[in-house]
Every structure is written in C-alpha cells, then in structure tokens.
Amino acid sequence: MFTGLVRATGVIERAAGGVRLRWEAAAEGWGPAELALGDSVAVDGVCLTVAERLADGFRADVSEETLARTTLAAKALRRAPVNLEPALRLADRLGGHLVSGHVDGLGRVVAVERQVASWHLELAWQDPAYGRYVCEKASVAVDGISLTVAGCQPSGDRFWIAVIPHTWAATTLQGLRVGDAVNLEADLLAKYAERLLATRLAGPEASPSAINRDWLVEHGWSA
C-alpha cells in the first residue's frame, strides 16, 4: 500500500526477466541503501517487488499482466524517467490517499497548460468505463502521484487537475506532453463502495430502485 507521495525519481531499463531501476534524485532518508529483498516499491504507480539489490537501485520481475496494463514496457525500452515511492508503514502520515499500486488502466494526456500559479493537466481514460470513479475533488493516482480532480466531464472519462509547482518539479509530470500515456489508478475506496453496493443490490429482493430514503434510514442513515 502507498500514499501517492513520490519520494524519488529514477530511470527504468530492461533487464533479464523484468526491469532495472536506477535512482536519479531522492528525498532525504530513502535510497537504494534502504532497500531489502522483497520490499515493495511503487514505480510510476505500479507495485513491484525488489528481486535483487543493486548499488544504485534494484531489479524487479514484471508479469505479462503488468506489462500489458501499464506503461512500464514502453518506458523501459527508451530508459524513461519514473516516479518511485516506498511502501507505506502503519506509523506513516497519510499525506496523499490510499494507493494500492495496482494500475486500473492507461490514460492519455489531452492538454498541458502553464498557468500563473500551477499547471493545468487534462487526461482521458483509455477505457471510458473507469470514468464512473471520477468526480470533482476525487483522488486519482497518475503515474503513482496522488492528485485531486479539479473538474471532469459528466461521464468522468475526461478530467483535469491543477498541479502545484512542488509536485511539478519533484515528479515526472514536468516531462508530459500531449498524447503521452500515463498509468491511472482510481480511488480504492470508490471501487470498494461500488462493489459493496452491487452485492447488496444483487440480493433476491433488491433492485436499483431499492436505494431510497426509506432504505437508507433502515440501514442507519440519519439526516
């Protein structure tokens, strides 16, 4: 589990059986020396396991599922920069939001605009069905970065974010261009809520119209 607060940036390269990560810039107190075999590290929002420690980074095995669903394969081919974050400890502050490191799908950069005090970043889900998890002020992980949705189309499949200067400078967002692919993970809590409601509605007496004021009161809601 992660928070979406990037602690370092690095370069991803192809390696036998997976990928190799080489540190470039790191926050104080976390770097290759702090890694142990089996540690989880978010790489552009993808949870990978340290399979081999290296002097300047680590090697990780990557499954076919991960390569098919994320940007890692394409980025490794061109030795692209990536965002890095260690796994969350229970005593850590949750400064971003709960990020599982299990990417839902790809997005495309629709617009990047410099504004007076921020950058306007507009994205679109490759699979529009994931738009149902997006709403104004919702959390979303973009290449592993915890960001807040500033606004979206009614369907949610296209949304935009106001990126502050610190986040822009400390992550790979500064290198994004229109048309680039990014890894997207929707809010974990939204997906759990949807699943629980779907299970409830799948009961023998349930239907979509069953969720009304009387149903909410019966299940503990109060105005």
C-alpha positions as CSV (number, residue, x, y, z in Angstrom):
1,M,0.0,0.0,0.0
2,F,1.2,3.5,-0.9
3,T,0.1,7.1,-0.4
4,G,0.9,8.6,-3.9
5,L,3.6,10.9,-2.4
6,V,6.7,10.4,-4.6
7,R,10.0,10.1,-2.7
8,A,12.4,9.7,-5.6
9,T,12.7,9.7,-9.4
10,G,14.7,7.2,-11.4
11,V,15.3,5.6,-14.7
12,I,13.7,2.3,-15.8
13,E,15.6,-0.1,-18.1
14,R,15.0,-3.6,-19.4
15,A,16.7,-6.4,-17.6
16,A,16.6,-10.2,-17.7
17,G,13.2,-11.4,-16.5
18,G,12.0,-7.9,-15.7
19,V,13.2,-4.3,-15.3
20,R,16.0,-2.5,-13.6
21,L,15.5,0.8,-11.7
22,R,18.3,3.3,-11.3
23,W,18.0,6.2,-8.8
24,E,18.5,9.7,-10.0
25,A,17.0,12.1,-7.4
26,A,15.9,11.0,-4.0
27,A,14.4,12.6,-0.9
28,E,16.5,12.6,2.2
29,G,16.3,9.3,4.1
30,W,15.3,6.9,1.3
31,G,17.5,5.4,-1.4
32,P,19.0,2.1,-2.7
33,A,20.8,1.5,0.6
34,E,17.4,1.4,2.5
35,L,16.0,-1.4,0.2
36,A,15.8,-5.0,1.2
37,L,14.9,-8.1,-0.8
38,G,11.1,-8.5,-1.0
39,D,10.4,-4.8,-0.4
40,S,7.5,-3.3,-2.3
41,V,8.2,-0.1,-4.4
42,A,5.8,1.8,-6.5
43,V,7.3,2.5,-9.9
44,D,5.1,5.1,-11.8
45,G,2.2,3.8,-9.6
46,V,3.0,0.1,-10.3
47,C,3.7,-2.0,-7.2
48,L,6.9,-4.0,-7.9
49,T,8.9,-6.3,-5.6
50,V,12.7,-6.0,-5.1
51,A,14.2,-9.2,-6.5
52,E,17.8,-8.0,-6.5
53,R,19.5,-5.1,-4.8
54,L,21.9,-3.0,-6.8
55,A,24.4,-0.3,-5.9
56,D,22.3,2.4,-7.5
57,G,18.8,0.8,-7.5
58,F,17.1,-2.6,-7.8
59,R,15.9,-5.2,-10.2
60,A,12.3,-6.4,-10.3
61,D,10.4,-9.2,-12.0
62,V,7.4,-8.0,-14.1
63,S,4.5,-10.2,-15.2
64,E,2.9,-10.1,-18.6
65,E,-0.3,-8.7,-17.0
66,T,1.6,-5.7,-15.6
67,L,3.4,-5.1,-18.9
68,A,0.1,-5.2,-20.8
69,R,-1.8,-2.9,-18.5
70,T,0.9,-0.2,-17.8
71,T,3.5,2.0,-19.5
72,L,6.4,0.1,-18.0
73,A,7.3,-1.9,-21.1
74,A,7.4,1.2,-23.4
75,K,9.3,3.3,-20.8
76,A,11.9,0.6,-20.2
77,L,12.6,0.4,-23.9
78,R,13.6,4.1,-24.0
79,R,15.1,4.3,-20.5
80,A,12.5,6.8,-19.4
81,P,12.2,8.6,-16.0
82,V,9.8,7.2,-13.5
83,N,8.4,8.1,-10.0
84,L,9.4,6.0,-7.0
85,E,7.7,5.5,-3.6
86,P,8.4,3.0,-0.8
87,A,5.5,1.1,0.7
88,L,3.5,2.8,3.4
89,R,4.3,1.9,7.1
90,L,1.4,1.9,9.6
91,A,3.1,4.7,11.5
92,D,3.4,7.0,8.5
93,R,1.3,10.0,7.8
94,L,-1.2,9.5,5.0
95,G,-0.4,12.7,3.2
96,G,-1.9,11.7,-0.1
97,H,-4.6,9.0,-0.4
98,L,-4.6,5.1,-0.3
99,V,-3.0,3.8,-3.4
100,S,-2.7,0.1,-4.0
101,G,-0.1,0.1,-6.8
102,H,-2.5,-1.9,-8.9
103,V,-3.0,0.2,-12.0
104,D,-6.5,0.1,-13.4
105,G,-5.6,1.2,-16.9
106,L,-3.9,3.8,-19.2
107,G,-4.8,7.4,-19.7
108,R,-3.8,9.9,-22.4
109,V,-2.6,13.5,-21.9
110,V,-5.1,15.7,-23.6
111,A,-3.7,19.1,-22.5
112,V,-0.8,20.6,-20.6
113,E,-1.0,24.4,-19.9
114,R,1.1,26.6,-17.7
115,Q,-0.9,28.9,-15.5
116,V,0.0,31.7,-13.1
117,A,0.5,29.5,-10.0
118,S,0.0,26.0,-11.3
119,W,-0.1,23.7,-14.3
120,H,-3.4,22.6,-15.9
121,L,-3.2,18.9,-16.7
122,E,-6.0,17.3,-18.6
123,L,-6.3,13.5,-19.0
124,A,-8.7,10.9,-20.6
125,W,-9.1,7.3,-19.6
126,Q,-8.3,4.8,-22.4
127,D,-11.3,2.8,-21.2
128,P,-14.1,5.3,-20.6
129,A,-15.8,2.8,-18.2
130,Y,-13.4,3.9,-15.4
131,G,-14.8,7.4,-15.6
132,R,-17.5,6.4,-13.1
133,Y,-14.9,6.5,-10.4
134,V,-14.0,10.2,-11.1
135,C,-15.8,13.2,-9.7
136,E,-14.8,16.7,-8.7
137,K,-12.4,16.7,-5.7
138,A,-11.9,12.9,-6.0
139,S,-8.5,11.4,-5.6
140,V,-6.7,9.7,-8.5
141,A,-3.1,8.3,-8.9
142,V,-1.4,9.5,-12.1
143,D,1.9,7.6,-12.6
144,G,1.8,6.9,-8.9
145,I,1.2,10.6,-7.9
146,S,-1.7,11.3,-5.6
147,L,-3.6,14.1,-7.3
148,T,-7.0,15.8,-6.8
149,V,-9.5,16.1,-9.6
150,A,-10.3,19.8,-10.2
151,G,-13.1,19.1,-12.7
152,C,-14.4,16.5,-15.1
153,Q,-16.9,15.8,-17.9
154,P,-20.2,14.3,-16.6
155,S,-19.1,10.8,-17.7
156,G,-15.8,11.3,-15.8
157,D,-13.7,9.7,-18.6
158,R,-12.0,13.0,-19.2
159,F,-10.8,15.1,-16.2
160,W,-8.4,17.8,-15.3
161,I,-6.0,18.5,-12.4
162,A,-4.3,21.7,-11.0
163,V,-0.7,20.7,-10.3
164,I,1.2,22.8,-7.8
165,P,4.8,23.8,-8.5
166,H,6.3,21.5,-5.9
167,T,4.6,18.4,-7.4
168,W,5.5,19.5,-10.9
169,A,9.2,19.9,-10.1
170,A,9.6,16.8,-7.9
171,T,8.0,14.3,-10.3
172,T,8.0,13.2,-13.9
173,L,4.8,15.3,-14.6
174,Q,7.1,18.0,-15.9
175,G,8.0,15.8,-18.9
176,L,4.5,15.0,-20.0
177,R,3.4,16.1,-23.5
178,V,0.0,15.9,-25.3
179,G,-0.6,12.3,-26.4
180,D,1.6,10.7,-23.8
181,A,0.3,7.6,-21.9
182,V,0.1,7.6,-18.1
183,N,-0.8,4.9,-15.6
184,L,-4.1,5.6,-13.8
185,E,-5.4,4.1,-10.6
186,A,-8.9,5.2,-9.5
187,D,-9.8,5.8,-5.8
188,L,-9.6,2.5,-4.0
189,L,-12.5,3.5,-1.6
190,A,-14.8,4.3,-4.6
191,K,-14.2,0.8,-6.0
192,Y,-14.9,-0.9,-2.7
193,A,-18.1,1.2,-2.3
194,E,-19.3,0.2,-5.7
195,R,-18.6,-3.5,-5.1
196,L,-20.5,-3.5,-1.7
197,L,-23.5,-1.7,-3.2
198,A,-23.5,-4.1,-6.2
199,T,-23.5,-7.1,-3.8
200,R,-26.4,-5.6,-1.8
201,L,-28.4,-4.9,-4.9
202,A,-27.8,-8.4,-6.2
203,G,-29.9,-9.9,-3.3
204,P,-33.3,-11.6,-4.1
205,E,-35.4,-8.5,-3.1
206,A,-33.1,-5.8,-4.3
207,S,-33.2,-3.7,-7.4
208,P,-31.6,-0.4,-8.4
209,S,-34.7,1.4,-7.2
210,A,-34.4,-0.1,-3.8
211,I,-31.9,2.6,-2.7
212,N,-34.2,5.4,-1.5
213,R,-34.7,7.4,1.7
214,D,-36.5,4.5,3.5
215,W,-33.7,2.1,2.6
216,L,-31.0,4.5,3.8
217,V,-32.9,5.1,7.2
218,E,-33.3,1.4,7.6
219,H,-29.6,0.9,7.2
220,G,-28.5,3.5,9.7
221,W,-28.5,6.8,7.8
222,S,-29.8,9.9,9.6
223,A,-30.3,13.4,8.2
